[in-house]
Amino acid sequence: MTRVALLASQQPAEALTLGTRWSEAGDDVTVVLLDGATAILRRDHIDATLLASARDAGVTILAHDAAIRDHTITQAVPIDVVELDHVAALIGDTATRVQWW
């Protein structure tokens, strides 16, 4: 099993779709929503259903707290909201492969 972190500041749908496929294949996947990617958390976002699908597949979804505040986001799906220190620890772990979107 590979541990993967997908950091999405853009294209959250693509990151969630890829993360879902990798998780279904047995990888331990975390998708971190940063910056504008947090828009997918809006209830009326066209790709909001991908959040639940990814979670159901075992993907851990995190969102940067400041990005949520800056973009005035209301969460549609329960996810963990984290500070940047948490993200830094995740990607600083040498056992985690990281990809930025």
C-alpha atoms as one frame of an Amber mdcrd trajectory, in Angstrom:
protein
   0.000   0.000   0.000   1.252   3.447  -0.937   0.442   6.521   1.129  -0.414
   9.441  -1.153  -1.320  13.072  -0.488  -2.977  15.023  -3.299  -2.829  18.753
  -2.626  -5.489  20.557  -4.625  -5.489  24.312  -4.918  -7.268  23.989  -8.267
  -9.148  21.190  -9.995 -10.593  19.520  -6.892 -12.816  17.248  -8.997  -9.820
  15.769 -10.784  -7.901  15.279  -7.531 -10.891  13.605  -5.865 -11.538  11.371
  -8.878  -7.905  10.270  -9.050  -7.755   9.818  -5.281 -10.897   7.685  -5.370
  -9.404   5.407  -8.045  -6.152   5.017  -6.118  -7.986   4.351  -2.871 -10.143
   1.696  -4.532  -6.904   0.108  -5.777  -5.641  -0.132  -2.199  -3.663   3.074
  -1.630  -3.994   5.217   1.488  -5.066   8.538  -0.046  -5.539  11.973   1.478
  -6.858  14.876  -0.597  -6.124  18.296   0.871  -8.318  21.128  -0.402  -6.436
  24.424  -0.489  -7.189  27.879  -1.834  -9.906  27.907  -4.520 -10.348  24.136
  -4.396 -12.394  24.602  -1.215 -15.218  25.912  -3.417 -16.211  22.270  -3.972
 -17.437  22.294  -0.361 -20.318  24.585  -1.305 -23.618  22.736  -1.265 -24.509
  23.880  -4.781 -21.116  23.157  -6.376 -21.498  21.060  -9.526 -18.927  18.494
  -8.297 -19.916  18.411  -4.603 -21.125  14.798  -4.901 -17.530  13.730  -5.548
 -16.740  14.480  -1.895 -19.095  11.778  -0.623 -17.983   9.320  -3.312 -14.336
   9.828  -2.392 -15.050   9.411   1.320 -17.053   6.263   0.634 -14.025   4.883
  -1.245 -11.809   5.514   1.778 -10.221   8.812   0.795  -9.421  11.134   3.692
 -10.463  14.673   2.786  -8.931  17.642   4.569  -9.522  21.343   3.988  -7.302
  24.245   4.930  -9.026  26.319   7.597  -7.870  29.711   6.302  -9.042  28.920
   2.759 -12.494  28.043   4.060 -12.636  31.311   5.987 -11.258  33.383   3.087
 -13.796  31.977   0.634 -16.703  31.943   3.118 -17.382  28.270   2.565 -20.156
  26.299   4.231 -19.335  22.603   4.314 -21.700  20.223   2.551 -19.914  17.020
   3.576 -18.293  16.459   6.961 -14.538  16.727   6.501 -11.616  17.569   8.716
 -10.581  21.206   8.704  -6.877  21.599   9.391  -4.258  24.275   9.839  -1.288
  24.534   7.513   0.968  22.921  10.147  -0.995  19.687   9.746  -0.538  19.804
   5.977   3.191  20.454   6.396   3.527  17.427   8.676   1.646  15.261   6.171
   3.804  16.191   3.198   6.989  16.262   5.269   6.593  12.579   6.104   9.014
  10.711   3.829   6.592   7.769   3.609   4.016   9.957   1.828   4.120  10.536
  -1.926   2.865  14.038  -2.704   1.281  15.453  -5.831   0.143  19.071  -6.227
  -2.863  20.056  -8.360
